[in-house]
Amino acid sequence: MKATRIIKSKNMNQGKYEQLEMQAKQLGKIRSVVWHDFGSINGVSIKGDRKIRDQWLKEKRQFKVSANAWKETLRDSFADIKAYRESAKVRKVIYKQITDGNEKTL
């Protein structure tokens, strides 16, 4: 199950806020790259995020966030892609099982 966490802070200084904002933007870019590169047919053969992570480490990719943050973002994004694919499989099975043309609105 996925959850979005919203953390509130009192008296956060502008510098810390800007650092968090920059980190969120960088992690969003990583998420976009994962979806773009592996959310399509190109990523079907890849079974897990570790292959991608290992390749990125081998390429010495640089991210403007901590290693832990980008690795967790990669893992989370890849898990979302896998869940999306599984959902599509279920929808396909359900669609095939429905015989009445009026009910095929999935």
HUZI-V274282 format. One record per backbone hydrogen bond with DSSP energy under -0.5 kcal/mol. CO is the residue of the C=O (numbers start at 1). NH is the residue of the N-H. If there is no record, write none. Layout:
CO:NH, CO:NH
This chain:
3:5, 5:7, 13:17, 14:18, 15:19, 16:20, 17:21, 18:22, 19:23, 20:24, 21:25, 22:26, 23:27, 24:28, 25:29, 26:30, 27:31, 28:32, 29:33, 30:34, 31:35, 32:36, 33:37, 34:38, 35:39, 40:43, 41:44, 43:46, 45:47, 48:51, 48:52, 49:53, 50:54, 51:55, 52:56, 53:57, 54:58, 55:59, 56:61, 57:60, 66:70, 67:71, 68:72, 69:73, 70:74, 71:75, 72:76, 73:77, 74:78, 75:79, 76:80, 77:81, 78:82, 79:83, 80:84, 81:85, 82:86, 83:87, 84:88, 85:89, 86:90, 87:91, 88:92, 89:93, 90:94, 91:95, 92:96, 93:97, 94:98, 99:101, 100:103, 101:104, 103:105
